[in-house]
Amino acid sequence: MIQQTHSIHLGSHVLDLVKLPEAAQQELVTFYEFLVFKYQGQADTARPNKQRILSQIFREAEGTLPEQYTFDREALHER
C-alpha cells in the first residue's frame, strides 16, 4: 500500500501522484526502485573513470589477430 502524498516537486516539475490510480502509483514506485538500484554507486564523476579504463585497455591491446583466426560472419549473427 502506498501512502498518498499531494505532490512531489522536482525542480520546475510537479508530480501529483493522487491523480494516478493505485496500480499506477505502485508501478511508479517499482520503477523508481529499479532506477535507484540501476544507478546506485554511480557518481557524476564515474564517466572519466570509464574513459580511463577504456584507454588503458586499448593501450594494452596489440591490435593483431592470431594467424589462424577466421572471421565467420554467419556465426557472428547467429541467434
C-alpha positions as CSV (number, residue, x, y, z in Angstrom):
1,M,0.0,0.0,0.0
2,I,1.3,3.4,-0.9
3,Q,0.9,6.4,1.4
4,Q,-0.6,9.1,-0.7
5,T,1.0,12.5,-0.8
6,H,-0.3,15.5,-2.6
7,S,2.6,16.2,-4.9
8,I,6.4,15.8,-5.5
9,H,8.4,18.8,-6.6
10,L,11.3,18.1,-8.9
11,G,12.9,21.4,-10.0
12,S,10.2,23.1,-12.1
13,H,8.1,19.9,-12.4
14,V,5.3,18.9,-10.0
15,L,4.1,15.3,-10.0
16,D,0.7,14.9,-8.4
17,L,0.5,11.2,-7.6
18,V,-3.0,11.4,-6.2
19,K,-4.3,11.7,-9.8
20,L,-3.0,8.2,-10.5
21,P,-4.9,5.0,-9.8
22,E,-3.3,2.9,-7.0
23,A,-1.9,0.4,-9.5
24,A,-0.2,3.1,-11.4
25,Q,1.3,4.5,-8.2
26,Q,2.7,1.1,-7.4
27,E,4.2,0.8,-10.9
28,L,5.8,4.2,-10.3
29,V,7.3,3.1,-7.0
30,T,8.6,-0.1,-8.6
31,F,10.2,1.8,-11.5
32,Y,11.7,4.3,-9.0
33,E,13.2,1.4,-7.0
34,F,14.6,-0.1,-10.3
35,L,16.2,3.2,-11.2
36,V,17.8,3.6,-7.7
37,F,19.2,0.1,-8.0
38,K,20.5,0.7,-11.5
39,Y,22.2,4.0,-10.7
40,Q,23.4,3.3,-7.2
41,G,27.1,3.9,-6.7
42,Q,27.4,5.9,-9.9
43,A,28.6,9.4,-9.3
44,D,28.7,12.2,-11.8
45,T,32.5,11.6,-11.9
46,A,32.1,7.9,-13.0
47,R,32.4,8.7,-16.7
48,P,36.1,9.8,-16.6
49,N,36.9,6.5,-14.7
50,K,35.2,4.5,-17.5
51,Q,37.2,6.6,-20.1
52,R,40.4,5.9,-18.2
53,I,39.7,2.2,-18.1
54,L,38.9,2.0,-21.8
55,S,42.0,4.0,-22.6
56,Q,44.1,1.5,-20.7
57,I,42.5,-1.4,-22.4
58,F,43.2,0.0,-25.9
59,R,46.7,1.0,-24.9
60,E,47.5,-2.6,-23.8
61,A,45.9,-4.2,-26.9
62,E,48.4,-5.0,-29.6
63,G,45.7,-4.9,-32.3
64,T,46.8,-8.1,-34.0
65,L,44.8,-11.3,-34.5
66,P,46.2,-14.8,-34.2
67,E,47.5,-16.3,-37.5
68,Q,44.8,-19.0,-37.6
69,Y,41.9,-16.6,-36.9
70,T,39.0,-16.7,-39.3
71,F,36.1,-14.4,-39.4
72,D,32.7,-16.2,-39.7
73,R,30.0,-13.6,-40.4
74,E,27.2,-16.1,-40.2
75,A,28.3,-17.4,-36.8
76,L,28.6,-13.8,-35.6
77,H,25.0,-13.0,-36.4
78,E,23.6,-16.4,-35.3
79,R,20.9,-16.2,-32.6
